[in-house]
Amino acid sequence: MYQDIIRESLARTGNIGIDPRHVEAYMRLSYGTLDALSKQTFAHEVKEAVIDIRCDPVQAEKLAQSFGL
């Protein structure tokens, strides 16, 4: 569910090729649930996650797997 929203957000910001699973995993480090986030906060967190993912894509995959994504 979240990955579809994340995928749309990534496309709007030109971040093609970023795995939405990775973004969701980074967001889950800060938030127990993503339902409560406003649209603005959600979009901001997607952008922040992209920075982390680009810095270390291997770690991003490990993190996604740790969340079962």
DAZI-V92983 format. One record per pair of residues at least 12 apart in sequence whose C-alpha atoms are under 10 Angstrom apart, sorted by sequence separation. I is the first residue (numbers start at 1). J is the second residue. If there is no record, write none. Layout:
i = {I I}
j = {J J}
This chain:
i = {6 7 8 6 7 10 6 7 5 6 27 30 3 4 6 7 3 4 6 2 3 6 27 2 3 26 27 3 26 2 3 24 27 2 23 24 26 27 23 26 22 23 25 26 23 24 20 23 26 22 23 26 22 23 20 23 13 20 22 23 18 19 22 2 15 18 2 9 10 13 9 13 19 26 29 9 15 18 22 25 28 6 10 18 22 24 25 28 5 6 9 10 22 23 25 26 5 9 19 22 23 25 26 29 6 7 18 21 22 24 25 28 6 10 21 22 23 24 25 5 6 19 22 23 25 26 19 21 22 25 21 22 24 25 20 21 25 19 22 24 21 21 22 21 20 3}
j = {18 19 20 19 20 23 20 21 20 21 42 45 19 20 22 23 20 21 23 20 21 24 45 21 22 45 46 23 46 23 24 45 48 24 45 46 48 49 46 49 46 47 49 50 48 49 46 49 52 49 50 53 50 51 49 52 43 50 52 53 49 50 53 34 47 50 35 42 43 46 43 47 53 60 63 44 50 53 57 60 63 42 46 54 58 60 61 64 42 43 46 47 59 60 62 63 43 47 57 60 61 63 64 67 45 46 57 60 61 63 64 67 46 50 61 62 63 64 65 46 47 60 63 64 66 67 61 63 64 67 64 65 67 68 64 65 69 64 67 69 67 68 69 69 69 69}
